[in-house]
Amino acid sequence: LYNTILQSRLFYSFIRFIMYSLLSISSIFISLLLMNMFIENISCGGLFDDDVDETTPSNPKTTKSNYILYEPRSSASILSISWITLIIILLTILKIHNSFISEVF
């Protein structure tokens, strides 16, 4: 009886481990996708297209798609925020995995 209980517990925790692994992988992919979208939007002026005033910048850079690209401070902040969220997600995943491993063995 004890053996079967142990096996079922092991199996259950293994399933949970797999589920959390899938969840973590998907969350990483989603965060990378969001990061990529932000970078693309900023690099071709998609986010700031409406409030672009072509007379104000001192050093405009024109891209291939005829948008004027400024080096905005907001792009760096969005990038850093997304990297920070990615790191937090990874740390929580590591914590979950460690707790599962300690629970099983």
Backbone bond lengths (Angstrom), bond angles and torsions (degrees), N, CA, C in turn:
res aa  C-N    CA-C-N  psi(-1)  N-CA   C-N-CA  omega(-1)  CA-C   N-CA-C  phi
1 L - - - 1.468 - - 1.533 109.80 -
2 Y 1.323 116.21 -46.62 1.468 120.49 -179.27 1.524 110.90 -60.67
3 N 1.314 117.01 -38.61 1.456 122.39 178.82 1.532 111.52 -61.34
4 T 1.309 116.26 -45.37 1.474 120.02 -179.06 1.524 110.72 -66.91
5 I 1.329 116.42 -38.64 1.473 120.22 177.55 1.524 109.60 -61.83
6 L 1.328 115.19 -45.37 1.461 120.58 179.47 1.522 110.96 -61.77
7 Q 1.350 116.27 -43.43 1.464 120.66 179.70 1.518 111.28 -64.13
8 S 1.334 116.31 -43.01 1.465 119.39 -179.16 1.527 110.30 -65.55
9 R 1.345 116.21 -39.96 1.458 120.47 178.55 1.534 110.20 -63.13
10 L 1.321 115.25 -43.10 1.462 120.91 178.59 1.522 110.46 -61.75
11 F 1.335 115.40 -45.07 1.459 121.24 -179.59 1.526 110.93 -62.64
12 Y 1.341 115.78 -45.40 1.459 121.64 -179.97 1.523 111.14 -61.46
13 S 1.328 117.10 -45.19 1.459 120.33 -179.51 1.524 110.93 -69.26
14 F 1.342 115.91 -32.14 1.472 119.73 177.03 1.522 110.23 -65.86
15 I 1.332 116.65 -42.28 1.465 121.10 177.86 1.528 109.58 -62.15
16 R 1.337 115.91 -44.75 1.463 119.24 178.92 1.527 111.48 -62.54
17 F 1.329 115.41 -39.05 1.466 121.08 177.77 1.523 110.28 -60.08
18 I 1.351 116.26 -45.23 1.467 120.81 179.01 1.528 110.54 -63.56
19 M 1.335 116.12 -43.04 1.466 120.36 -179.75 1.532 110.77 -60.97
20 Y 1.340 115.95 -46.16 1.456 119.23 179.71 1.522 111.76 -66.89
21 S 1.340 116.85 -32.95 1.467 119.89 176.35 1.517 110.42 -63.83
22 L 1.347 115.95 -45.84 1.469 120.45 177.96 1.526 110.66 -61.16
23 L 1.335 115.18 -42.66 1.465 120.32 179.19 1.523 111.20 -61.59
24 S 1.327 116.08 -43.41 1.460 120.42 -178.36 1.529 110.75 -67.07
25 I 1.339 116.36 -42.45 1.465 119.65 179.55 1.525 110.14 -62.77
26 S 1.342 116.18 -43.74 1.468 119.14 -179.68 1.524 111.11 -65.79
27 S 1.347 117.14 -38.07 1.467 119.22 179.20 1.524 111.11 -66.40
28 I 1.346 116.77 -36.92 1.459 119.95 176.95 1.523 109.82 -63.61
29 F 1.345 116.01 -45.22 1.463 119.46 179.54 1.518 111.47 -61.41
30 I 1.340 116.57 -41.65 1.464 120.41 -179.48 1.521 110.46 -64.08
31 S 1.346 116.29 -43.19 1.468 118.76 -179.11 1.524 111.20 -66.39
32 L 1.341 116.89 -38.62 1.461 120.15 176.63 1.522 111.10 -63.89
33 L 1.338 115.97 -39.94 1.459 120.92 179.00 1.520 110.44 -63.24
34 L 1.346 116.22 -44.89 1.463 120.52 178.31 1.523 110.94 -61.51
35 M 1.338 115.78 -41.60 1.451 120.65 178.51 1.524 110.50 -60.74
36 N 1.330 115.95 -45.06 1.461 121.85 179.68 1.523 110.82 -61.61
37 M 1.360 116.31 -42.06 1.462 120.23 178.89 1.524 110.82 -61.96
38 F 1.342 116.21 -44.17 1.462 120.04 179.31 1.522 111.13 -61.67
39 I 1.341 115.79 -43.59 1.463 119.69 -178.81 1.523 109.89 -63.51
40 E 1.353 116.75 -44.28 1.463 120.32 -179.91 1.515 110.61 -62.59
41 N 1.338 116.69 -44.42 1.463 120.57 -179.47 1.511 111.60 -60.06
42 I 1.325 115.79 -42.35 1.453 119.69 -177.44 1.526 110.41 -71.66
43 S 1.346 115.63 -40.82 1.468 117.75 -173.67 1.519 112.48 -69.72
44 C 1.346 118.26 -26.56 1.470 117.40 177.40 1.517 111.12 -112.11
45 G 1.313 117.65 19.96 1.460 122.13 171.91 1.504 114.08 72.67
46 G 1.323 119.22 19.77 1.452 121.20 -176.96 1.511 113.26 -67.59
47 L 1.344 116.56 -39.11 1.457 119.33 -177.02 1.526 111.85 -73.84
48 F 1.323 116.21 -35.77 1.462 119.40 -173.34 1.522 111.08 -110.94
49 D 1.330 116.67 26.78 1.465 120.09 -174.98 1.519 112.30 -71.16
50 D 1.340 116.84 -33.46 1.467 119.74 -174.27 1.521 111.96 -72.83
51 D 1.327 116.92 -39.36 1.461 119.09 -174.62 1.532 112.15 -103.92
52 V 1.340 116.12 35.70 1.469 119.81 177.95 1.528 108.88 -86.02
53 D 1.314 114.69 123.52 1.457 120.42 174.87 1.519 106.79 -113.46
54 E 1.327 116.28 115.37 1.459 119.59 -169.33 1.529 113.42 -75.97
55 T 1.321 117.67 -8.14 1.463 118.91 -179.34 1.521 112.49 -92.72
56 T 1.339 117.47 -22.51 1.462 118.97 -172.87 1.521 114.74 -73.97
57 P 1.350 121.78 -40.08 1.467 116.69 -171.65 1.518 112.78 -72.93
58 S 1.330 114.18 146.72 1.461 118.55 179.62 1.519 110.65 -87.53
59 N 1.333 116.54 -27.47 1.462 119.25 -176.41 1.529 110.52 -134.61
60 P 1.329 118.11 74.77 1.469 118.73 179.19 1.521 111.38 -79.65
61 K 1.316 115.18 144.97 1.462 120.03 175.01 1.521 107.45 -117.00
62 T 1.310 117.61 126.69 1.451 119.43 179.94 1.524 109.42 -91.74
63 T 1.322 115.29 135.68 1.458 120.33 178.06 1.521 109.23 -95.81
64 K 1.330 116.59 179.27 1.462 121.00 -178.65 1.518 111.68 -66.05
65 S 1.318 116.79 -28.25 1.467 119.61 -175.21 1.531 111.96 -90.01
66 N 1.333 117.82 21.12 1.466 125.10 175.67 1.525 114.17 62.05
67 Y 1.332 117.49 13.04 1.450 120.34 169.90 1.516 107.46 -85.03
68 I 1.314 115.81 150.86 1.464 119.06 174.57 1.519 107.62 -92.42
69 L 1.318 115.15 123.85 1.456 120.57 -176.79 1.524 108.89 -105.33
70 Y 1.332 115.18 117.92 1.453 120.00 172.10 1.519 106.06 -96.38
71 E 1.306 116.29 160.81 1.458 119.38 174.41 1.526 106.66 -91.51
72 P 1.317 117.76 83.30 1.467 118.16 -172.98 1.521 111.36 -80.01
73 R 1.315 114.96 151.61 1.452 119.94 178.66 1.526 110.23 -70.74
74 S 1.337 115.72 -26.57 1.465 119.63 -175.54 1.516 111.77 -67.04
75 S 1.337 118.23 -31.84 1.468 119.77 -179.90 1.518 110.40 -63.31
76 A 1.338 115.91 -42.22 1.463 119.78 179.00 1.521 110.65 -64.58
77 S 1.334 116.94 -39.32 1.468 119.48 -178.51 1.520 110.80 -68.44
78 I 1.349 116.85 -41.17 1.467 119.82 178.20 1.515 110.19 -63.12
79 L 1.327 115.93 -41.83 1.462 120.94 179.40 1.529 110.47 -61.79
80 S 1.325 115.91 -46.08 1.465 119.02 -178.26 1.525 110.89 -66.46
81 I 1.347 116.42 -37.90 1.470 119.85 178.54 1.522 110.06 -62.57
82 S 1.335 116.04 -43.53 1.462 118.83 -178.67 1.529 110.75 -66.98
83 W 1.347 116.98 -37.94 1.467 119.22 176.92 1.521 110.49 -64.87
84 I 1.339 116.65 -40.36 1.464 120.53 179.58 1.523 110.42 -62.81
85 T 1.349 116.54 -43.21 1.462 119.23 179.10 1.524 110.89 -64.19
86 L 1.322 116.65 -38.84 1.464 121.02 177.37 1.529 110.64 -60.60
87 I 1.339 116.63 -44.20 1.468 121.20 179.91 1.527 110.32 -64.56
88 I 1.346 116.59 -41.21 1.470 120.38 179.45 1.523 110.26 -63.08
89 I 1.352 116.29 -43.85 1.467 120.90 178.32 1.525 110.12 -59.05
90 L 1.343 115.80 -46.70 1.468 119.86 -179.73 1.525 111.80 -60.87
91 L 1.334 116.17 -41.20 1.464 119.71 -179.78 1.525 111.50 -65.48
92 T 1.344 116.86 -41.73 1.462 119.62 178.60 1.525 110.93 -65.00
93 I 1.340 116.44 -37.95 1.472 120.79 177.90 1.522 109.66 -61.84
94 L 1.334 116.07 -45.99 1.461 120.18 178.79 1.522 111.23 -59.35
95 K 1.328 115.83 -41.40 1.459 120.32 179.77 1.529 110.55 -63.70
96 I 1.345 116.40 -45.23 1.466 121.27 179.44 1.519 110.34 -60.73
97 H 1.335 116.00 -47.01 1.455 120.22 -178.39 1.524 111.24 -62.98
98 N 1.328 116.36 -42.12 1.464 120.00 178.77 1.523 111.01 -62.73
99 S 1.340 116.27 -40.38 1.466 119.24 179.81 1.525 110.55 -66.22
100 F 1.337 116.48 -38.25 1.464 119.03 178.61 1.516 111.50 -67.11
101 I 1.328 115.80 -41.51 1.464 119.61 -179.85 1.524 109.92 -63.65
102 S 1.332 116.73 -41.82 1.465 119.78 179.63 1.526 111.10 -69.46
103 E 1.350 116.37 -29.54 1.461 120.30 178.86 1.530 110.86 -70.24
104 V 1.350 115.53 -39.46 1.466 119.95 -175.96 1.517 110.77 -75.45
105 F 1.344 116.45 -47.19 1.465 118.69 -173.44 1.523 111.53 -103.53
